[in-house]
Amino acid sequence: MREITDILISGGGVAGLTAAAAFGTQGFRVIVVDPTPPVTQEADAGADLRTTAFLQPSIAVLQAAGLWSRLEPFAAPLWTMRIIDAGGASPEPRLIKDFRADEISDQPFGWNLPNWLLRREMVARLAELPNVSFRPGVATTGLVTRDAEAIVTLTGGTRVSARLAIAADGRASTLRTAAGIPVRTLTYGQKALAFAVTHPLPHQNVSAEVHRSGGPFTLVPLPDRAGMPASAVVWMERGPEIARLAALPAEAFEAEMTTRSAGILGPLTLASRRTVWPIITQVAAKMSGQRLALMAEAAHVMPPIGAQGLNMSLADLSALLDLAVAHPADLGSPAMLTAYHRQRHLEIEARLAGIDLLNRASMQGAPLLRNARAAALNALYALEPVRKTLMKAGLGVR
């Protein structure tokens, strides 16, 4: 059996679902598949407890996909990015620097939402689009490309002929592997714990990164939970330390996370289960192949610093969507995919290098290196033009 469509998207994560909604809203016929049905409730097994901060440039993509009106009511605005150095003899703030959105814009830096909620709203949006077929529980198993089409084989034996195949199927992408596109991978010996907390002090829409050693401890604002201020936490550390922390009883874990947070929001109370995620940097040698485009973690993976990961994925989508809408007859053509690679690859390499440098600096545990990190932060922050340039670069705007 062979089906025909304009676009086949492999991967039903946040990036793949957004791509399906965006191309579907523009009138393209889309099939999107994922082997794992999306978990759309926080308490359900397998729920992704991480959060995503959509930076300013990503909102236009979500609007074009018909998603932002669904997501905005649940979003917590991020008006301030606070960097805290707690690298002294004890885990207490010794240097605090605020990067404020109102220095460069009348909008927040971004808006934060839980990943499980994103999936819920995105699946609901796809159900509104008659030209989009979402098939959870279906995986891609093979890819053959020709000048005029990509033929994608799905579990169950179905074959789909598409003018363009999009690999949004993660760091171990089946389509990327089938196309023979190699990747370069860096490991850090790190993992991350992701969970939600409540706390007595209001976050005041401030996203805070607390640096000491092993990686940043990041608190990102969430809407209140049961009348208490709430935040999402990503705690990066060396792998063995993450394993120890993940196994602690809740009371002992709360004591350790409150200490590691430098107490900036008061005692932290665990408000969800803990999930563990590996930390790597990975980049594909090319963003495209014959009738194939790579996006999101199929193309690039990075440590969760500065809210860059999914926002870079949506920048991939924005570039693809603009090219497709401008010349719909050329969908999946060599000219379109060459233009896509040129638009995205150099920027991705530059951002990966920057995030890699920041992560390595955040891991430093030796006192002299921690002091050097604090001095560099102080110097960069003190120069207003440099500070504003760094903020704009983080947002991906000029």
N, C-alpha and C positions, 0 to 999 in steps of 0.2 A: 504494500500500500504506500502511495506517495501523495503527500499533501504539498500544496504550493502556497507560499506566502511571500511578503516583501522582506520581512525581518524575522529571524529566529534568534532569540536571546537565550543563551545558556546561563542560568543562574538567577534564582529568585530571592536574593538578598536585597538589602535596601537599594543598592545601586541598580541591580537588574530590574527590580519592580519600578523604580523611578524611570528607567529607560523605557520600559514597556508603556508606562503611562504617557511619557512625553511623545514618543513616536506614534502611539495610538491616538493621542489628542490631535496630532497633525494629519491624521487620516491614513497612515500607513497600516497595512495588515501585519499584525504582530502575533507570534507565538512565543511564549516565555515558559521555560520548563525549569524545574528544580527537583532533585531527588528527595528533598526533605520538605514536607508541608510546613508553611510558616507558623511559628508559635506566636499568637497574637494576644496572649494574656500573661501578665507578669508572674503570676503564681504557678503557671503551668510548667511542667518539666521541659527543659530545653530552651526556656525563654532567654533571649539575649539581654542581659542586664546592663550592658554598656549603653551609653548615650551618645548622641551625635549633636554637635554644635554646628548648625548651618550658618556659615559666614555670609556676609552681605551679598557677594556675587552669586551665591547658590540660590538665593530666593527667586531670582528671575527664572531659573530652570524649573523650580518647583511650581511657580505660577504657570509657566507654559505647559506643564504636565497636568494642570488642574488639581494640584495637591495642596498648595499653600493655604487655601481657604479651609481645608480640612485640618491642617496641622497647627495653624497659628493659635487657635484657642487653647491648645495644650502646651504651648512653648513658653519657656522661661527666657526673657531677654538677658543678654550678657553685655552690660555697659562698661565693665572694668575687667581687665586682665591683670591680676596681681601676682607678682613674682616675689617669693619670700625665700631668703637664704637663712637656713637654720643649721649651718655647718660649723657652729662653734663647739665648745666642749660639751654643751648640753643642747638637746633639741628645742631651742627657743628661737624666736625670730630675732635675728641680729641686723637684717637689712630687708626693708619692704619697699618695693617700687610698684606704683600703679600706672598702668597704661590705660588711659581713658578714651573711650570712643568719641566723646564730644570734642576731643582735640582735633579730629580729622573729619567728623561727619555729624549729621543730626540723627543718625540711626545707631542702634547698638552694633557692637562687633558682630553679633550673631544671636541665634536663638537655639536653646538646648531642648532636646526631646529624647525620651527613652526609645531604644531601638525596637523593643517589642511593640510599642504603640505605633511607630512608623509603619511596621509591617501591617498592622491592623488597618490603618487608614489607607495604605497603598493598595492592599487587596480589595478594599471596598471601592476604591476609585477604578480599578481595572474592571470590576463588575459592571460599571456604568458604560464601558466602551465596547460596543458590539463587534468592533474589528480587532479586539485583543482577546486571545485565548490563553489563559493562565492555567498551566497544568502541573500542579504540585504532585510530588510522588513519581515524577517522570524524569529520567536522567538522559543526558547525551552520552552516547557510547562510541560514536565514530564521526569522522568528517572526511569528505572528498570534495575538492573544489575544481571547478572548471572556469573557463573564461566568462561564462554567462551565469553561473550559479554556484552556490554552496549546497551540497547534499549532506544533511545532518541525519544520522541514525539515532533513534531514541530507543529506550528500553521498550520491549514489546514488539520490536521490529519495524515500527513506523519509520518511514524516511520522509524528510521534509526538504523540499527544494526552496531555497531562499535566495533572493538577490543579494542579501547581506546577512552574514552570521556575526553575532556579537558575543564575544566571550566575556561574561561577567561572573564566571564560575570559580572565582577565588584563586588563591595562591598556588594551588595544585591543578590549575585549569585543564580540563580534558581537551577543550578545543585548541588551546595554545600548544599543548603537547602533540596533538594530532597534526598540527600545522608545522611542527618541527622548529618552533621559535624558542631559542634558549633563554635562560634567565641567569642573572648574577645575584647571588645571595650572600648577605653578611649576617652573622649571628653574634649575639652579645652575651649569651649566658643568662639572659634576663627572662622573666615572665611578668605578667601583670595580673593583679586581682581586680575584678570589677564588681561593684556592689553599690547599694544605696544606703544612706544614713539619714537620721534626723539629728537635730542639734538645737540647743536652747537659744543661741544667738542667731539673728537673721543674717542671711548671706548678702543681702542688699544688692542682688544681681551682680555679684563679683565672682568671677572664676579665678581660683587661686591655685598656683603651683608652689608647693613647698619643697625646696631642694635641700638635701642633706648628703646622702650617699645612696648608691644602688639604683637611682632613678628618681624622678619626681613623684610626689604624692599630690594628686590633682583633685580638687573639689570643684564641681561644676553645678551651678544652681539648678534646682528642680522646683516645680510648684510644691506648695505645702502638702504634707501628708498627715491626715488626721489632726489638723490644726497646728502642726509643728513645722518649722522650717526644715527643708530637706535638700540634700545634695547628692549627686552621683559622684562616686570616687573611682579613680583608676590609680592603683598603687603599684608602681614598678619597682622590682627588686631582683637580686640574683635568684636564680632558679631554686636552690635549696632553701633559701629564706622564704620564698613564696610558698613552697611546700609546707614548711613549718607553720607559717601564718594561717594557711588554709585549713590546717588540721586543728587549730586551737579551738577550745570551747568559746562560745559567744562572749562570755564575760571577760575572759582573758584577751580575746581578740579586740574587744572594744577598748580595753585599757591600752593596748599597744597602738591601735590606730589613733587614739586621742593623743598619745605622746608623739607619734610620728607626724601628726597634723600640726604640731607646735601649739595646740590648744586654741587655734585662732577662732573657732566657732563654739568653744566650750566642749564639754564631754560629748563624744559621738556615740550614737546608738545605732546598731546594725538594724536596717529596715528591710533587708532582702537576704537571699542566700548569696554566697560568694562563688564567683566563677573565675577560672584561671585561663589566661590567654598567652600564647608564646609571643615573644618580641623578636622580629627580624627586620632587616631591610632587604628588599628584593625588587629587581627591575628587569623587565623583558628587554631583549636586544632590539626588538621592533614593536611598534604599536599596531602593526597590521600585517596581514598576509593576503593571499589571493581570496577575494570575497569575504575576508574576515577582519574584524576590528577587535582589538583588545581594549578593555576598560577596567577601571577599579582594580581590585587586587589580582586580577589576571595579568595586569600590566605593571602594577607597582604596589609594594607593601612597605610600610614604614612604622616606626614607633609612634605611639599615640601622644604626640607632643604638638601643642599649638593648633589643635583641631584641623590638621592638614589632610588626614587620610580620605574621608568621604568627600570633603570639599574638592580635593583633586579629582576624585572620581566623577563628581558632577561637572567639573571643568572638562573632563573627557567627553561626557555626554553633551555638554553645550556645544563643543566643537563639532562633534558628529552630527548633532541635530541641525546646526546652522548649515553645514555642508549639504545635508540631505534635503532640507527645505529649499535652499537656494537652487539646487539642480536635482529635482526628484528623479528625472530620467537617468541620472548618473549614479543612482544609489548602488553602492558596492563596487563601483568601477575602479580601475587602477588610479585614475586621476584623483578621485575622491579620497581614496585610502592613502595615497601618497601625501596629499595635502594634510590629512589628519595626522599622520606620523610627524610631519614637519612642524605642525602647530604645537604638538604636545610633548615630543620626546625630550627636547633640550630643556624645556621648563621643568619637566619631571626630574631629570637628572640633577638639575641645580637645586631643586627643593629637597630631594633625597639627600644630597650632600650636606645641605644646611641642617636638616633634622638629625642626620647621623652625628654631626659635630656637636649639636646641642645635647643629644642623648649621652654621648661619651663624656661630655663635661659634667652632666648631671650625675653620672655614676661615680665620680671621683670620691674616694673616701679619705685619702691622705690629707691631713690638716693644711699643708702648704698649697695643695691643689685646690682645696675648698676655698681657701683664702683668695687664690688667684681668680677663681670663678666669681666670687663676690665682688672683687675689685673691678673685673671686666663689666659686670652688670652695672655697677655704680657709675663707671665711666661712660658707658653707652647711654644710660638714662639721663645723665647730666646735660647732654648735648641735644637741645630741642629738635633741630633739623634731623639729627640721626634717629632720635626717638620716633618722630613722626614717620620717617622713611621706613623704619622697622615695622611699625604698625601697619602701614599701607602694604608693605611687602607680605606681611603675614596674612592679610585679607586677600592678596592677589589682585590688588588694584594699584594704579599709578597715580 
